[in-house]
């Protein structure tokens, strides 16, 4: 079986048909402008979700960094692995750039941890922007030390295998969240969302307008001057005589 050559550590490639079944390393996605990524740090996940139809985002993940104020924000490097196996996660950590967010499709399996404290050390050295794992972690106390936002499905003491297969920089589904390589991944105390790279500027514009609107509503709520017609009109439209 042919071993796929790599054109460079940052952007490996292989001739058509050269990858063994179940293995693939796609090219690194173009990076969003640094200023755009930084601007999203001021956007709550709930607001971004409101601006994307209120029907997208990961489901069932928990923050293991235990810092409610921590914000995960960066371009996605995607990984798909066999449940309980982290061989290709180790390879992905060789390819990431500072600020990248590793998004891992582990099929939601909780029988074996995909990452633990030793890999956390590697993530810190590589200056990873964060982790989103549809699977389990272990060594909870080390993740709780902070310095790296990590969202995972759950935890277990049982360690992973390193046999493969797996894929890097391919489209994945992670806890109900569709993610393409290079998408902007945003996470906070409310959850995790992925913003398609091509829509990031538009979502940022909408989110800023949404925050302005919320500020006006909050001010009227605090002053006790909110307009009851805002909801009465909705109720009348549904047939309730108010």
Rosetta blueprint (number, residue, H / E / L):
1 X L
2 X L
3 X L
4 X L
5 X L
6 X L
7 X L
8 X L
9 X L
10 X L
11 X L
12 X L
13 X L
14 X L
15 X L
16 X L
17 X L
18 X L
19 X L
20 X L
21 X L
22 X L
23 X E
24 X E
25 X E
26 X L
27 X L
28 X L
29 X L
30 X L
31 X L
32 X L
33 X L
34 X H
35 X H
36 X H
37 X H
38 X H
39 X H
40 X H
41 X H
42 X H
43 X L
44 X L
45 X H
46 X H
47 X H
48 X H
49 X H
50 X H
51 X L
52 X L
53 X L
54 X L
55 X L
56 X L
57 X L
58 X L
59 X L
60 X L
61 X L
62 X E
63 X E
64 X L
65 X L
66 X L
67 X L
68 X L
69 X L
70 X L
71 X L
72 X E
73 X E
74 X E
75 X E
76 X E
77 X E
78 X E
79 X E
80 X E
81 X E
82 X L
83 X L
84 X L
85 X E
86 X L
87 X H
88 X H
89 X H
90 X H
91 X H
92 X H
93 X H
94 X H
95 X H
96 X L
97 X L
98 X L
99 X L
100 X L
101 X E
102 X E
103 X E
104 X E
105 X E
106 X E
107 X E
108 X E
109 X E
110 X E
111 X E
112 X E
113 X E
114 X E
115 X E
116 X L
117 X H
118 X H
119 X H
120 X H
121 X H
122 X H
123 X H
124 X H
125 X H
126 X L
127 X L
128 X L
129 X L
130 X E
131 X E
132 X E
133 X E
134 X E
135 X E
136 X E
137 X E
138 X L
139 X L
140 X H
141 X H
142 X H
143 X H
144 X L
145 X L
146 X L
147 X L
148 X L
149 X L
150 X E
151 X E
152 X E
153 X E
154 X E
155 X E
156 X L
157 X L
158 X L
159 X L
160 X L
161 X E
162 X L
163 X L
164 X L
165 X L
166 X E
167 X E
168 X E
169 X L
170 X L
171 X L
172 X E
173 X E
174 X E
175 X L
176 X L
177 X E
178 X E
179 X E
180 X L
181 X L
182 X L
183 X L
184 X E
185 X E
186 X E
187 X E
188 X E
189 X L
190 X L
191 X E
192 X E
193 X E
194 X E
195 X E
196 X L
197 X H
198 X H
199 X H
200 X H
201 X H
202 X H
203 X H
204 X H
205 X H
206 X H
207 X H
208 X H
209 X H
210 X H
211 X H
212 X H
213 X H
214 X H
215 X H
216 X H
217 X H
218 X H
219 X H
220 X H
221 X H
222 X H
223 X H
224 X L
225 X L
226 X L
227 X L
228 X L
229 X H
230 X H
231 X H
232 X H
233 X H
234 X H
235 X H
236 X H
237 X H
238 X L
239 X L
240 X L
241 X L
242 X L
